[in-house]
Amino acid sequence: MSVENLVRQSSNNDSKGMLTISACDKQSADTMALFSDEVIGSLSTIRDYIRYAMSCFNQANIFYGHGTDNPWDEAVQLVLNTVHLPWDMSDVVMDSRLTLSEKEHILSRLKSRVVDRVPSAYLMREAWFMGLPFYVDERVLVPRSPIAEMIENGFQPWLQADPVTDILDLCTGSGCIGIASALVFSDANVDLVDLSKDALDVAAINVEKHHLTDRVRLIQSDVFESVTKQYQVIVSNPPYVDAKDIAEMPQEFHNEPQMGLAAGIDGLDIVRTILAEARQHLTDDGILIVETGNSWEALERAYPEVPFTWIEFEHGGHGVFIISAAELDQYKAQLS
């Protein structure tokens, strides 16, 4: 069922079931009134609550970027997940009336999203990456890396190694990049590395979820400190947010673990270490892929002689470079 269909089809229930959005439309309304018993008495159906959520999101001017990019998708995702319904269910279910406990649960989540600016992925305990579901909570960043597109394409046309037997996901967080890679490269062993034990505990949940305990290993390490082998592919979405961006980020990002975001004044604290040490953990035909986000300009200024290859993504995203083992050898002096 498309979001567009939800927009076009307003609830046709009786007056009790008609959507009440006056509280959301009044700029002077007390925010807490948006989640009162009066709202519960005025709204009845799934469609009502999706519309109401969208209106509240618009009034509160929440930030989108943790799985959706607009209020309708955010509302559909949050409401349907709350009542344990799939996104692609029959549209006839949209006009089903909700129980009191379901209404209360939806409003509780809406309150957390609007007042506390908690990303919906944390409220749902779920995020999607490369079309795959992952468990997430406040111990890890919400997956959103454009590297998913590269994984889905088998890292082509840059990956020359054949066969691919070993992949490293450095700064793994939820494990989404490494797990997705393991599913694409079905004969490869994958190591998930993170300094945070909390993050590795979440990654372990996802390894189990995707039935990969036989091929995916978890390692607690400060970058490469406890890594002892070589890989054909090292892929990393490390902390890369500079001090200026950290200070200016919307509140939603401050509900994520700052350890996974902040990387010094220029955002390159971890990236510098990766560039200096990656070669010894790559096979001769290996490649290094690193996301740097908005810090890509700082990286180019820091290493003006290094020819980073910047990936252009079909589905959006920027600031991801790829560099080969041979290039790391060639520019060893500049990267050390």
WOKA-V558456 format. One record per run of one state. SS is the DSSP state (helix for helix, strand for strand, loop for the rest). FROM is the first residue (numbers start at 1). TO is the last residue. If there is no record, write none. Layout:
SS;FROM;TO, SS;FROM;TO
//
This chain:
loop;1;2, helix;3;8, loop;9;21, helix;22;25, loop;26;30, helix;31;35, loop;36;36, helix;37;42, loop;43;44, strand;45;45, helix;46;60, loop;61;70, helix;71;82, loop;83;90, helix;91;95, loop;96;96, strand;97;97, loop;98;99, helix;100;114, loop;115;119, helix;120;124, loop;125;126, strand;127;129, loop;130;131, strand;132;134, loop;135;146, helix;147;152, loop;153;165, strand;166;170, loop;171;175, helix;176;184, loop;185;188, strand;189;194, loop;195;196, helix;197;209, loop;210;215, strand;216;220, loop;221;230, strand;231;236, loop;237;240, strand;241;241, loop;242;242, helix;243;248, loop;249;250, helix;251;254, loop;255;257, helix;258;260, loop;261;261, strand;262;262, loop;263;268, helix;269;281, strand;282;291, loop;292;292, helix;293;302, loop;303;308, strand;309;310, loop;311;319, strand;320;324, helix;325;330, loop;331;331, helix;332;335, loop;336;336
//
